[in-house]
Amino acid sequence: MAHVETEITAELVRELVGDQHPDLADRPVRLGARGWDNQLWRLGADLAVRLPWATGHADALLRKEYAWLPTLAPRLPLPIPVPQRFGEPSERFPRPWIVTTWVPGTPADQVPVTRAGDAAETLAAFLTALHQPAPDGAPVGRDRGGPLAEHTEGFVSGLASATERGLVDDPEAVLAVWQDAVGAPRWTGPPLWLHADLHPANVLTADGTLCGVIDFGDLCVGDPAYDLAAAWLLLPDDDATERFHAAYQPSADTATIRRARGAAMARALAGILIGDAGVNGRPGGKPSWGPPARAALRRLVATIH
C-alpha cells in the first residue's frame, strides 16, 4: 500500500470542503474509517468525505463511484453511499475526492450476523436487485467478474503461503473447492452489475442483520458468482446459505453455485492471510478479517467432504 505523501487530517478535510463546497464548510469533521484504498471522514451526521490514501488506482475507483452509484442506488433495497459532490485535485491535495451519504451500521467483520434467516433474505433481495444487465459503457473489473481460472496462479500461491504459516489445516480440500469451481461451466449470460467486493468489512450490520453495503470501488459487470460468494462469507451457517439461494432470483444453476464457492474460497483465503498479517503487525493487516474468513473456509471445505 503506497500511502499519499499528504497527511490526511480533519483540518485538511475542512479546508478542502471549504474551498470547493463552502455551503458544507460549517459541518463538524471527524475520522470515520481508514480502508484499503480510501479514508472516510464524517461530515456532519449524514455525509462523509472519501479520499484516496493508498494504491494508485484509487482515483479511478472514486470517479467510477461518482459516475454510476447515483443511478444504481434507487433500485437497491439496502442503503449504500451515494456520491453527492466531487472534489477536484488541487495543490493542497493532488487527488480527486468525493462527498457521499453516510450509511450507519457496523462492519460485519466487527459485529457479525446473528439473525441468520433475516440476513439471508436481505442479502438475496439486495443481490437480486443489483444483478441486472448493465448498459453499454459500464465498467469492466480490473480482476473481478471474469473466469476464475485466470486467478489460479495467485490462489495457489496464497494457499502455499497460508499452509506454510500453519493457517490452513487441509490444503488439499481447499484446493479441491477451487478446482471444482474452475472446472464448472463459465458464465454465458449477459454482463450483470456486480459489487465484486462483498466481504464482511464492506457490509454493515445492525440488530443482528444486514443494514447497508459500502465500498463500491470494485463495481463492475460480469459473472454473478463473484457476489453470490457472499453467502458463505457473511452468513453464519449452512441453513442460512440455503435460504439465501432459495430467495435469490433467478435461482442460480449448479455451475454458478460451484463458481461462487470458488470465489468465496479465494476471498476466505485472502481474509485469513490479511487477518494473520494484522495479528502479527505486518503492513496491510486487519485482525478482524481473520475470524469470519476462517469460518467461511471451514464451511466451504465441508462442501467437498
Secondary structure as the mmCIF struct_conf table of DSSP 4:
data_model
#
loop_
_struct_conf.conf_type_id
_struct_conf.id
_struct_conf.beg_label_comp_id
_struct_conf.beg_label_asym_id
_struct_conf.beg_label_seq_id
_struct_conf.end_label_comp_id
_struct_conf.end_label_asym_id
_struct_conf.end_label_seq_id
BEND BEND1 GLU A 5 THR A 6
HELX_LH_PP_P HELX_LH_PP_P1 GLU A 7 ILE A 8
HELX_RH_AL_P HELX_RH_AL_P1 ALA A 10 GLN A 20
HELX_RH_3T_P HELX_RH_3T_P1 PRO A 22 LEU A 24
TURN_TY1_P TURN_TY1_P1 ALA A 25 ASP A 26
BEND BEND2 ARG A 27 ARG A 27
STRN STRN1 VAL A 29 ARG A 34
BEND BEND3 TRP A 36 ASP A 37
STRN STRN2 ASN A 38 LEU A 43
TURN_TY1_P TURN_TY1_P2 GLY A 44 ASP A 46
STRN STRN3 LEU A 47 PRO A 52
BEND BEND4 ALA A 54 THR A 55
TURN_TY1_P TURN_TY1_P3 GLY A 56 HIS A 57
HELX_RH_AL_P HELX_RH_AL_P2 ALA A 58 LEU A 72
HELX_RH_3T_P HELX_RH_3T_P2 ALA A 73 ARG A 75
BEND BEND5 PRO A 77 LEU A 78
STRN STRN4 PRO A 83 GLY A 87
BEND BEND6 GLU A 91 PHE A 93
BEND BEND7 ARG A 95 ARG A 95
STRN STRN5 TRP A 97 THR A 101
BEND BEND8 GLY A 105 GLY A 105
STRN STRN6 THR A 106 PRO A 107
TURN_TY1_P TURN_TY1_P4 ALA A 108 GLN A 110
BEND BEND9 VAL A 111 VAL A 111
HELX_RH_AL_P HELX_RH_AL_P3 ALA A 116 LEU A 130
BEND BEND10 GLN A 132 GLN A 132
STRN STRN7 PRO A 133 PRO A 133
HELX_LH_PP_P HELX_LH_PP_P2 ALA A 134 PRO A 135
TURN_TY1_P TURN_TY1_P5 ASP A 136 GLY A 137
HELX_LH_PP_P HELX_LH_PP_P3 ALA A 138 PRO A 139
STRN STRN8 VAL A 140 VAL A 140
HELX_LH_PP_P HELX_LH_PP_P4 GLY A 141 GLY A 141
BEND BEND11 ARG A 142 GLY A 146
HELX_RH_3T_P HELX_RH_3T_P3 LEU A 148 HIS A 151
HELX_RH_AL_P HELX_RH_AL_P4 THR A 152 GLU A 164
TURN_TY1_P TURN_TY1_P6 ARG A 165 GLY A 166
BEND BEND12 ASP A 169 ASP A 169
HELX_RH_AL_P HELX_RH_AL_P5 PRO A 171 VAL A 182
TURN_TY1_P TURN_TY1_P7 GLY A 183 GLY A 183
BEND BEND13 ALA A 184 ALA A 184
HELX_LH_PP_P HELX_LH_PP_P5 PRO A 185 TRP A 187
BEND BEND14 GLY A 189 GLY A 189
HELX_LH_PP_P HELX_LH_PP_P6 PRO A 190 PRO A 191
STRN STRN9 LEU A 192 LEU A 194
BEND BEND15 HIS A 199 HIS A 199
HELX_RH_3T_P HELX_RH_3T_P4 PRO A 200 ASN A 202
STRN STRN10 VAL A 203 ALA A 206
TURN_TY1_P TURN_TY1_P8 ASP A 207 GLY A 208
STRN STRN11 THR A 209 VAL A 213
TURN_TY1_P TURN_TY1_P9 GLY A 217 ASP A 218
STRN STRN12 CYS A 220 GLY A 222
TURN_TY1_P TURN_TY1_P10 PRO A 224 PRO A 224
HELX_RH_AL_P HELX_RH_AL_P6 ALA A 225 LEU A 228
TURN_TY1_P TURN_TY1_P11 ALA A 229 ALA A 229
HELX_RH_AL_P HELX_RH_AL_P7 ALA A 230 LEU A 234
BEND BEND16 PRO A 236 ASP A 237
HELX_RH_AL_P HELX_RH_AL_P8 ASP A 238 ALA A 247
BEND BEND17 TYR A 248 PRO A 250
HELX_LH_PP_P HELX_LH_PP_P7 SER A 251 ASP A 253
HELX_RH_AL_P HELX_RH_AL_P9 THR A 254 VAL A 279
TURN_TY1_P TURN_TY1_P12 ASN A 280 GLY A 281
TURN_TY1_P TURN_TY1_P13 PRO A 283 GLY A 284
HELX_RH_3T_P HELX_RH_3T_P5 PRO A 287 TRP A 289
HELX_RH_AL_P HELX_RH_AL_P10 GLY A 290 ALA A 302
TURN_TY1_P TURN_TY1_P14 THR A 303 ILE A 304
#
